[in-house]
Amino acid sequence: MARKNSSARKPKARRSENVELDSAPKHSPTPPPTVNDDVKQKLSLTTKGNKSKSDNSMPTKEHVDSTTSDLLPSSSARRQSKRKRAAEKSTLESLHDTPLAKKPHRPSKGYAPPSTYAHLKGLVDTITPNLLCLFVGLNPGIQTATLGHPYAHPSNHFWRLLHSSGLTPDRQLAPAEYVILPKEYDLGNTNIVDRATRNGGELSKDEMVAGAGVLDEKIRKAQPEVVCLVGKSIWEAVWKWKYGKAMKANEFKYGFQDTTENMGRSGAFGGTETPWQGARVFVATSTSGLAASLSMQEKQDIWAQLGQWVGKRREERKGVKG
C-alpha cells in the first residue's frame, strides 16, 4: 500500500490559518474608561481578591462603600465648598455695603386675614376726657364682637378682677354694663387692634405695632391719668412702636412703668397744644381664660396695685370737688 505524502497536506494547513486570520473580527479602538467602568473594575479586583481567600466569599457592603467613596467628594472637600459659598456671599455684601436682602416677614401660621371675620364688627370705645384709668385690651374676641360687650366670654376674668381689686368696689359688673364705666367709676375701655379674631394668635405683629400709634393718639386726646395695658403682648407692641426693636426679657415687668414710658405726651416739639406729660403706664396680666402662666392669686396681686392707686385718686378727686 502506497504511503501518503504528508508534505502535500501542509499547504492546506497554511490556507486554513490564513482563513482564520482573515476572518478574525476587526476590533474598534477601545473607548476611554468611564467612572462607572472604574468602579466596576475596582469592584472586580476586590471580588477577585476575596475569591483568592475563599471561593465562596462575596464582596461586602464595606468593600463597595470604600471603593465607591474613593470616587466621590470627601467630607473635607464639601466643607471647603460650603466655606467658598459663604465667602462669595460675604464678598457680595461688602460690594453692596449692606447685607443681602432677607425674605420678607411672613405672618405666623395661625394668622387670619381681616376678611376671615369681616362679618363681625369692632367695639365702640368708652372714652371720655380725664379718666382715672383707660383699659387697653388686645382686640375683640368672637363672642365679644357678636354681643358688642367687652370681655364678654364667660372664661374671661376682666370683670371679676375689676371688682376684687377695688376698681369697681361696690359690685362685679356684667359685660353689658360697660357703658357706665366712665360716669360711675372714671374708667374707660379701648383696644390696640379694632378687628375681631378668635384669639390673639390670629393677629400679625405688624398690625399690633401699627395699633400702638393709633392708641397713643387716643391717649393724647383723652388725657387719662393712667393707661392700663391688659396683657404683656400689648406692652411689647407699644415698646416696638416706640423704640423700633423688640423688648428684652430683662426689660419687662408688670405694674407701673417708669414715667419716661408715659404715653400720649403732647407739646414736646413746640406745637400749639398745652404741654402734657402723658399717661402713666400700668402693665396688667391678661384676663383671658387661656392665659395660664400665672395663678389667679398672682393676677389678683398685680391688679390690686392698680386698684389701690385708683381708690386713692378717687378720694382725692372727691375732696377737690367737695
LOMI-528245 format. One record per residue (C-alpha): residue number from 1; residue in three letters; x, z, y. Coordinates in nm, 2 decimals, always signed. Layout:
N
+-----+------+--------+--------+--------+
: pos : code :     px :     pz :     py :
+-----+------+--------+--------+--------+
: NUM :  ALA :      X :      Z :      Y :
...
+-----+------+--------+--------+--------+
//
This chain:
322
+-----+------+--------+--------+--------+
: pos : code :     px :     pz :     py :
+-----+------+--------+--------+--------+
:   1 :  MET :  +0.00 :  +0.00 :  +0.00 :
:   2 :  ALA :  +0.14 :  -0.10 :  +0.33 :
:   3 :  ARG :  +0.24 :  +0.16 :  +0.58 :
:   4 :  LYS :  +0.05 :  +0.18 :  +0.91 :
:   5 :  ASN :  +0.27 :  +0.12 :  +1.21 :
:   6 :  SER :  +0.25 :  +0.44 :  +1.41 :
:   7 :  SER :  +0.40 :  +0.28 :  +1.71 :
:   8 :  ALA :  +0.11 :  +0.05 :  +1.75 :
:   9 :  ARG :  -0.13 :  +0.34 :  +1.84 :
:  10 :  LYS :  +0.09 :  +0.47 :  +2.13 :
:  11 :  PRO :  -0.03 :  +0.22 :  +2.39 :
:  12 :  LYS :  -0.39 :  +0.33 :  +2.32 :
:  13 :  ALA :  -0.30 :  +0.69 :  +2.39 :
:  14 :  ARG :  -0.15 :  +0.59 :  +2.73 :
:  15 :  ARG :  -0.46 :  +0.39 :  +2.81 :
:  16 :  SER :  -0.67 :  +0.70 :  +2.73 :
:  17 :  GLU :  -0.45 :  +0.92 :  +2.96 :
:  18 :  ASN :  -0.48 :  +0.66 :  +3.23 :
:  19 :  VAL :  -0.85 :  +0.65 :  +3.20 :
:  20 :  GLU :  -0.87 :  +1.03 :  +3.21 :
:  21 :  LEU :  -0.66 :  +1.04 :  +3.53 :
:  22 :  ASP :  -0.86 :  +0.76 :  +3.69 :
:  23 :  SER :  -1.19 :  +0.92 :  +3.60 :
:  24 :  ALA :  -1.10 :  +1.27 :  +3.73 :
:  25 :  PRO :  -1.32 :  +1.36 :  +4.03 :
:  26 :  LYS :  -1.16 :  +1.35 :  +4.37 :
:  27 :  HIS :  -1.19 :  +1.69 :  +4.54 :
:  28 :  SER :  -1.27 :  +1.71 :  +4.91 :
:  29 :  PRO :  -1.05 :  +1.93 :  +5.13 :
:  30 :  THR :  -1.11 :  +2.30 :  +5.08 :
:  31 :  PRO :  -1.32 :  +2.44 :  +5.37 :
:  32 :  PRO :  -1.17 :  +2.74 :  +5.56 :
:  33 :  PRO :  -1.29 :  +3.07 :  +5.42 :
:  34 :  THR :  -1.58 :  +3.24 :  +5.60 :
:  35 :  VAL :  -1.64 :  +3.62 :  +5.65 :
:  36 :  ASN :  -1.87 :  +3.62 :  +5.35 :
:  37 :  ASP :  -1.61 :  +3.44 :  +5.14 :
:  38 :  ASP :  -1.35 :  +3.71 :  +5.23 :
:  39 :  VAL :  -1.60 :  +3.98 :  +5.14 :
:  40 :  LYS :  -1.67 :  +3.81 :  +4.81 :
:  41 :  GLN :  -1.30 :  +3.77 :  +4.74 :
:  42 :  LYS :  -1.23 :  +4.13 :  +4.81 :
:  43 :  LEU :  -1.52 :  +4.24 :  +4.60 :
:  44 :  SER :  -1.40 :  +4.02 :  +4.32 :
:  45 :  LEU :  -1.05 :  +4.17 :  +4.34 :
:  46 :  THR :  -1.20 :  +4.51 :  +4.34 :
:  47 :  THR :  -1.41 :  +4.43 :  +4.04 :
:  48 :  LYS :  -1.11 :  +4.29 :  +3.86 :
:  49 :  GLY :  -0.91 :  +4.60 :  +3.94 :
:  50 :  ASN :  -1.18 :  +4.81 :  +3.80 :
:  51 :  LYS :  -1.21 :  +4.60 :  +3.48 :
:  52 :  SER :  -0.84 :  +4.64 :  +3.42 :
:  53 :  LYS :  -0.91 :  +5.02 :  +3.39 :
:  54 :  SER :  -1.23 :  +4.99 :  +3.20 :
:  55 :  ASP :  -1.40 :  +4.68 :  +3.06 :
:  56 :  ASN :  -1.74 :  +4.84 :  +3.12 :
:  57 :  SER :  -1.68 :  +4.95 :  +3.48 :
:  58 :  MET :  -1.87 :  +4.80 :  +3.77 :
:  59 :  PRO :  -1.79 :  +4.81 :  +4.15 :
:  60 :  THR :  -1.93 :  +5.13 :  +4.30 :
:  61 :  LYS :  -2.11 :  +5.17 :  +4.63 :
:  62 :  GLU :  -1.79 :  +5.34 :  +4.77 :
:  63 :  HIS :  -1.59 :  +5.03 :  +4.69 :
:  64 :  VAL :  -1.84 :  +4.80 :  +4.85 :
:  65 :  ASP :  -1.87 :  +5.02 :  +5.16 :
:  66 :  SER :  -1.50 :  +5.05 :  +5.20 :
:  67 :  THR :  -1.45 :  +4.68 :  +5.16 :
:  68 :  THR :  -1.72 :  +4.58 :  +5.40 :
:  69 :  SER :  -1.62 :  +4.83 :  +5.66 :
:  70 :  ASP :  -1.28 :  +4.65 :  +5.69 :
:  71 :  LEU :  -1.46 :  +4.35 :  +5.83 :
:  72 :  LEU :  -1.69 :  +4.55 :  +6.07 :
:  73 :  PRO :  -1.60 :  +4.70 :  +6.41 :
:  74 :  SER :  -1.47 :  +5.05 :  +6.38 :
:  75 :  SER :  -1.63 :  +5.35 :  +6.55 :
:  76 :  SER :  -1.34 :  +5.37 :  +6.80 :
:  77 :  ALA :  -1.40 :  +5.01 :  +6.89 :
:  78 :  ARG :  -1.77 :  +5.08 :  +6.95 :
:  79 :  ARG :  -1.68 :  +5.38 :  +7.17 :
:  80 :  GLN :  -1.44 :  +5.16 :  +7.37 :
:  81 :  SER :  -1.71 :  +4.90 :  +7.42 :
:  82 :  LYS :  -1.95 :  +5.18 :  +7.54 :
:  83 :  ARG :  -1.69 :  +5.30 :  +7.79 :
:  84 :  LYS :  -1.63 :  +4.95 :  +7.91 :
:  85 :  ARG :  -2.00 :  +4.90 :  +7.99 :
:  86 :  ALA :  -2.01 :  +5.24 :  +8.17 :
:  87 :  ALA :  -1.70 :  +5.13 :  +8.38 :
:  88 :  GLU :  -1.87 :  +4.80 :  +8.46 :
:  89 :  LYS :  -2.18 :  +4.98 :  +8.58 :
:  90 :  SER :  -1.97 :  +5.22 :  +8.80 :
:  91 :  THR :  -1.79 :  +4.91 :  +8.95 :
:  92 :  LEU :  -2.13 :  +4.75 :  +9.04 :
:  93 :  GLU :  -2.24 :  +5.08 :  +9.20 :
:  94 :  SER :  -1.92 :  +5.11 :  +9.41 :
:  95 :  LEU :  -1.97 :  +4.75 :  +9.53 :
:  96 :  HIS :  -2.32 :  +4.83 :  +9.65 :
:  97 :  ASP :  -2.22 :  +5.18 :  +9.79 :
:  98 :  THR :  -2.53 :  +5.32 :  +9.62 :
:  99 :  PRO :  -2.63 :  +5.39 :  +9.27 :
: 100 :  LEU :  -2.82 :  +5.12 :  +9.09 :
: 101 :  ALA :  -3.19 :  +5.14 :  +9.13 :
: 102 :  LYS :  -3.37 :  +5.36 :  +8.88 :
: 103 :  LYS :  -3.70 :  +5.28 :  +8.72 :
: 104 :  PRO :  -4.00 :  +5.39 :  +8.95 :
: 105 :  HIS :  -4.15 :  +5.73 :  +8.87 :
: 106 :  ARG :  -4.44 :  +5.70 :  +8.64 :
: 107 :  PRO :  -4.73 :  +5.94 :  +8.62 :
: 108 :  SER :  -4.75 :  +6.17 :  +8.32 :
: 109 :  LYS :  -4.93 :  +6.06 :  +8.01 :
: 110 :  GLY :  -5.22 :  +6.29 :  +8.10 :
: 111 :  TYR :  -5.27 :  +6.12 :  +8.44 :
: 112 :  ALA :  -5.62 :  +6.00 :  +8.51 :
: 113 :  PRO :  -5.67 :  +5.75 :  +8.80 :
: 114 :  PRO :  -5.93 :  +5.81 :  +9.06 :
: 115 :  SER :  -6.16 :  +5.55 :  +8.90 :
: 116 :  THR :  -6.20 :  +5.78 :  +8.59 :
: 117 :  TYR :  -6.41 :  +6.03 :  +8.78 :
: 118 :  ALA :  -6.53 :  +5.82 :  +9.07 :
: 119 :  HIS :  -6.89 :  +5.92 :  +9.00 :
: 120 :  LEU :  -6.81 :  +6.28 :  +9.08 :
: 121 :  LYS :  -6.80 :  +6.40 :  +9.45 :
: 122 :  GLY :  -6.55 :  +6.63 :  +9.60 :
: 123 :  LEU :  -6.64 :  +6.97 :  +9.75 :
: 124 :  VAL :  -6.73 :  +7.04 : +10.11 :
: 125 :  ASP :  -6.47 :  +7.27 : +10.28 :
: 126 :  THR :  -6.59 :  +7.60 : +10.41 :
: 127 :  ILE :  -6.35 :  +7.64 : +10.70 :
: 128 :  THR :  -6.42 :  +7.80 : +11.04 :
: 129 :  PRO :  -6.17 :  +7.89 : +11.32 :
: 130 :  ASN :  -5.97 :  +8.21 : +11.30 :
: 131 :  LEU :  -6.04 :  +8.31 : +10.94 :
: 132 :  LEU :  -5.86 :  +8.61 : +10.79 :
: 133 :  CYS :  -5.77 :  +8.40 : +10.49 :
: 134 :  LEU :  -5.82 :  +8.04 : +10.38 :
: 135 :  PHE :  -5.80 :  +7.99 : +10.00 :
: 136 :  VAL :  -5.65 :  +7.67 :  +9.87 :
: 137 :  GLY :  -5.73 :  +7.55 :  +9.52 :
: 138 :  LEU :  -5.57 :  +7.27 :  +9.33 :
: 139 :  ASN :  -5.87 :  +7.03 :  +9.30 :
: 140 :  PRO :  -6.23 :  +7.05 :  +9.18 :
: 141 :  GLY :  -6.29 :  +7.06 :  +8.80 :
: 142 :  ILE :  -6.57 :  +6.86 :  +8.63 :
: 143 :  GLN :  -6.82 :  +7.14 :  +8.64 :
: 144 :  THR :  -6.73 :  +7.24 :  +8.99 :
: 145 :  ALA :  -6.77 :  +6.89 :  +9.11 :
: 146 :  THR :  -7.10 :  +6.85 :  +8.92 :
: 147 :  LEU :  -7.25 :  +7.17 :  +9.06 :
: 148 :  GLY :  -7.09 :  +7.14 :  +9.40 :
: 149 :  HIS :  -6.97 :  +7.51 :  +9.39 :
: 150 :  PRO :  -6.60 :  +7.60 :  +9.40 :
: 151 :  TYR :  -6.46 :  +7.77 :  +9.09 :
: 152 :  ALA :  -6.79 :  +7.72 :  +8.91 :
: 153 :  HIS :  -6.66 :  +7.72 :  +8.55 :
: 154 :  PRO :  -6.76 :  +8.04 :  +8.36 :
: 155 :  SER :  -6.40 :  +8.09 :  +8.24 :
: 156 :  ASN :  -6.26 :  +8.08 :  +8.59 :
: 157 :  HIS :  -6.16 :  +8.43 :  +8.73 :
: 158 :  PHE :  -6.17 :  +8.35 :  +9.10 :
: 159 :  TRP :  -6.49 :  +8.54 :  +9.19 :
: 160 :  ARG :  -6.40 :  +8.82 :  +8.97 :
: 161 :  LEU :  -6.06 :  +8.86 :  +9.13 :
: 162 :  LEU :  -6.20 :  +8.84 :  +9.48 :
: 163 :  HIS :  -6.42 :  +9.14 :  +9.40 :
: 164 :  SER :  -6.17 :  +9.35 :  +9.21 :
: 165 :  SER :  -5.90 :  +9.30 :  +9.48 :
: 166 :  GLY :  -6.14 :  +9.41 :  +9.76 :
: 167 :  LEU :  -6.17 :  +9.07 :  +9.92 :
: 168 :  THR :  -6.54 :  +9.09 :  +9.86 :
: 169 :  PRO :  -6.56 :  +9.47 :  +9.82 :
: 170 :  ASP :  -6.94 :  +9.51 :  +9.80 :
: 171 :  ARG :  -7.01 :  +9.28 :  +9.50 :
: 172 :  GLN :  -6.90 :  +8.99 :  +9.29 :
: 173 :  LEU :  -7.04 :  +8.67 :  +9.44 :
: 174 :  ALA :  -7.18 :  +8.38 :  +9.24 :
: 175 :  PRO :  -7.02 :  +8.04 :  +9.28 :
: 176 :  ALA :  -7.33 :  +7.92 :  +9.46 :
: 177 :  GLU :  -7.28 :  +8.18 :  +9.73 :
: 178 :  TYR :  -6.95 :  +8.03 :  +9.85 :
: 179 :  VAL :  -7.12 :  +7.92 : +10.18 :
: 180 :  ILE :  -7.14 :  +8.28 : +10.30 :
: 181 :  LEU :  -6.77 :  +8.35 : +10.27 :
: 182 :  PRO :  -6.68 :  +8.26 : +10.64 :
: 183 :  LYS :  -6.96 :  +8.45 : +10.80 :
: 184 :  GLU :  -6.98 :  +8.76 : +10.58 :
: 185 :  TYR :  -6.61 :  +8.80 : +10.48 :
: 186 :  ASP :  -6.40 :  +8.59 : +10.72 :
: 187 :  LEU :  -6.28 :  +8.39 : +10.42 :
: 188 :  GLY :  -6.27 :  +8.01 : +10.37 :
: 189 :  ASN :  -6.21 :  +7.76 : +10.09 :
: 190 :  THR :  -6.05 :  +7.41 : +10.05 :
: 191 :  ASN :  -5.83 :  +7.22 :  +9.80 :
: 192 :  ILE :  -5.49 :  +7.05 :  +9.82 :
: 193 :  VAL :  -5.64 :  +6.74 :  +9.64 :
: 194 :  ASP :  -6.00 :  +6.64 :  +9.70 :
: 195 :  ARG :  -6.08 :  +6.43 :  +9.39 :
: 196 :  ALA :  -6.22 :  +6.59 :  +9.07 :
: 197 :  THR :  -6.04 :  +6.58 :  +8.73 :
: 198 :  ARG :  -6.08 :  +6.76 :  +8.40 :
: 199 :  ASN :  -5.76 :  +6.96 :  +8.46 :
: 200 :  GLY :  -5.46 :  +6.97 :  +8.68 :
: 201 :  GLY :  -5.25 :  +6.76 :  +8.44 :
: 202 :  GLU :  -5.46 :  +6.45 :  +8.53 :
: 203 :  LEU :  -5.32 :  +6.46 :  +8.89 :
: 204 :  SER :  -5.00 :  +6.30 :  +8.99 :
: 205 :  LYS :  -4.71 :  +6.49 :  +9.16 :
: 206 :  ASP :  -4.72 :  +6.23 :  +9.44 :
: 207 :  GLU :  -5.08 :  +6.29 :  +9.54 :
: 208 :  MET :  -5.03 :  +6.66 :  +9.53 :
: 209 :  VAL :  -4.73 :  +6.63 :  +9.77 :
: 210 :  ALA :  -4.93 :  +6.40 :  +9.99 :
: 211 :  GLY :  -5.22 :  +6.65 :  +9.99 :
: 212 :  ALA :  -4.98 :  +6.92 : +10.13 :
: 213 :  GLY :  -4.95 :  +6.72 : +10.45 :
: 214 :  VAL :  -5.33 :  +6.70 : +10.49 :
: 215 :  LEU :  -5.36 :  +7.07 : +10.41 :
: 216 :  ASP :  -5.11 :  +7.16 : +10.68 :
: 217 :  GLU :  -5.31 :  +6.97 : +10.94 :
: 218 :  LYS :  -5.63 :  +7.16 : +10.84 :
: 219 :  ILE :  -5.45 :  +7.48 : +10.88 :
: 220 :  ARG :  -5.31 :  +7.38 : +11.22 :
: 221 :  LYS :  -5.66 :  +7.31 : +11.35 :
: 222 :  ALA :  -5.84 :  +7.61 : +11.20 :
: 223 :  GLN :  -5.56 :  +7.86 : +11.25 :
: 224 :  PRO :  -5.64 :  +8.12 : +10.98 :
: 225 :  GLU :  -5.42 :  +8.43 : +10.97 :
: 226 :  VAL :  -5.32 :  +8.38 : +10.61 :
: 227 :  VAL :  -5.34 :  +8.09 : +10.37 :
: 228 :  CYS :  -5.37 :  +8.18 : +10.00 :
: 229 :  LEU :  -5.24 :  +7.92 :  +9.76 :
: 230 :  VAL :  -5.43 :  +7.97 :  +9.43 :
: 231 :  GLY :  -5.16 :  +7.87 :  +9.18 :
: 232 :  LYS :  -4.79 :  +7.82 :  +9.16 :
: 233 :  SER :  -4.81 :  +7.44 :  +9.14 :
: 234 :  ILE :  -4.98 :  +7.43 :  +9.48 :
: 235 :  TRP :  -4.69 :  +7.61 :  +9.64 :
: 236 :  GLU :  -4.44 :  +7.38 :  +9.46 :
: 237 :  ALA :  -4.62 :  +7.08 :  +9.60 :
: 238 :  VAL :  -4.61 :  +7.22 :  +9.95 :
: 239 :  TRP :  -4.24 :  +7.30 :  +9.91 :
: 240 :  LYS :  -4.17 :  +6.95 :  +9.80 :
: 241 :  TRP :  -4.36 :  +6.82 : +10.10 :
: 242 :  LYS :  -4.16 :  +7.04 : +10.34 :
: 243 :  TYR :  -3.81 :  +7.01 : +10.20 :
: 244 :  GLY :  -3.82 :  +6.68 : +10.01 :
: 245 :  LYS :  -3.70 :  +6.84 :  +9.69 :
: 246 :  ALA :  -3.82 :  +7.04 :  +9.40 :
: 247 :  MET :  -3.83 :  +7.42 :  +9.42 :
: 248 :  LYS :  -3.57 :  +7.60 :  +9.21 :
: 249 :  ALA :  -3.67 :  +7.87 :  +8.97 :
: 250 :  ASN :  -3.50 :  +8.15 :  +9.17 :
: 251 :  GLU :  -3.68 :  +8.03 :  +9.49 :
: 252 :  PHE :  -4.02 :  +8.11 :  +9.36 :
: 253 :  LYS :  -4.21 :  +8.44 :  +9.40 :
: 254 :  TYR :  -4.57 :  +8.55 :  +9.41 :
: 255 :  GLY :  -4.72 :  +8.73 :  +9.70 :
: 256 :  PHE :  -4.64 :  +8.70 : +10.07 :
: 257 :  GLN :  -4.37 :  +8.45 : +10.16 :
: 258 :  ASP :  -4.12 :  +8.48 : +10.45 :
: 259 :  THR :  -4.26 :  +8.40 : +10.79 :
: 260 :  THR :  -4.02 :  +8.10 : +10.81 :
: 261 :  GLU :  -4.25 :  +7.94 : +10.55 :
: 262 :  ASN :  -4.57 :  +7.96 : +10.77 :
: 263 :  MET :  -4.79 :  +7.66 : +10.75 :
: 264 :  GLY :  -4.97 :  +7.47 : +11.03 :
: 265 :  ARG :  -4.73 :  +7.55 : +11.32 :
: 266 :  SER :  -4.81 :  +7.38 : +11.65 :
: 267 :  GLY :  -4.64 :  +7.33 : +11.98 :
: 268 :  ALA :  -4.29 :  +7.33 : +11.83 :
: 269 :  PHE :  -4.20 :  +6.99 : +11.96 :
: 270 :  GLY :  -4.31 :  +7.01 : +12.32 :
: 271 :  GLY :  -4.67 :  +6.90 : +12.26 :
: 272 :  THR :  -4.96 :  +6.98 : +12.48 :
: 273 :  GLU :  -5.11 :  +7.23 : +12.23 :
: 274 :  THR :  -5.07 :  +7.61 : +12.27 :
: 275 :  PRO :  -4.78 :  +7.72 : +12.05 :
: 276 :  TRP :  -4.89 :  +7.88 : +11.73 :
: 277 :  GLN :  -4.66 :  +8.04 : +11.48 :
: 278 :  GLY :  -4.87 :  +7.92 : +11.18 :
: 279 :  ALA :  -5.05 :  +8.10 : +10.90 :
: 280 :  ARG :  -4.86 :  +8.33 : +10.67 :
: 281 :  VAL :  -4.84 :  +8.20 : +10.31 :
: 282 :  PHE :  -4.95 :  +8.41 : +10.02 :
: 283 :  VAL :  -4.90 :  +8.27 :  +9.67 :
: 284 :  ALA :  -5.15 :  +8.40 :  +9.42 :
: 285 :  THR :  -5.19 :  +8.33 :  +9.05 :
: 286 :  SER :  -5.40 :  +8.05 :  +8.92 :
: 287 :  THR :  -5.75 :  +8.17 :  +8.83 :
: 288 :  SER :  -5.81 :  +7.91 :  +8.57 :
: 289 :  GLY :  -5.90 :  +8.03 :  +8.22 :
: 290 :  LEU :  -5.63 :  +7.81 :  +8.08 :
: 291 :  ALA :  -5.36 :  +7.99 :  +8.28 :
: 292 :  ALA :  -5.25 :  +8.25 :  +8.03 :
: 293 :  SER :  -4.88 :  +8.31 :  +8.12 :
: 294 :  LEU :  -4.98 :  +8.63 :  +8.30 :
: 295 :  SER :  -5.22 :  +8.90 :  +8.17 :
: 296 :  MET :  -5.53 :  +8.99 :  +8.36 :
: 297 :  GLN :  -5.38 :  +9.31 :  +8.48 :
: 298 :  GLU :  -5.08 :  +9.13 :  +8.62 :
: 299 :  LYS :  -5.30 :  +8.89 :  +8.80 :
: 300 :  GLN :  -5.51 :  +9.17 :  +8.95 :
: 301 :  ASP :  -5.19 :  +9.35 :  +9.07 :
: 302 :  ILE :  -5.09 :  +9.03 :  +9.26 :
: 303 :  TRP :  -5.43 :  +8.97 :  +9.41 :
: 304 :  ALA :  -5.46 :  +9.34 :  +9.51 :
: 305 :  GLN :  -5.17 :  +9.29 :  +9.76 :
: 306 :  LEU :  -5.38 :  +9.03 :  +9.94 :
: 307 :  GLY :  -5.69 :  +9.24 :  +9.92 :
: 308 :  GLN :  -5.52 :  +9.54 : +10.08 :
: 309 :  TRP :  -5.39 :  +9.33 : +10.37 :
: 310 :  VAL :  -5.73 :  +9.17 : +10.43 :
: 311 :  GLY :  -5.91 :  +9.51 : +10.42 :
: 312 :  LYS :  -5.67 :  +9.65 : +10.68 :
: 313 :  ARG :  -5.71 :  +9.35 : +10.91 :
: 314 :  ARG :  -6.09 :  +9.37 : +10.88 :
: 315 :  GLU :  -6.08 :  +9.73 : +11.01 :
: 316 :  GLU :  -5.85 :  +9.63 : +11.29 :
: 317 :  ARG :  -6.09 :  +9.35 : +11.39 :
: 318 :  LYS :  -6.39 :  +9.58 : +11.39 :
: 319 :  GLY :  -6.20 :  +9.82 : +11.61 :
: 320 :  VAL :  -6.13 :  +9.54 : +11.86 :
: 321 :  LYS :  -6.50 :  +9.43 : +11.86 :
: 322 :  GLY :  -6.63 :  +9.79 : +11.89 :
+-----+------+--------+--------+--------+
//
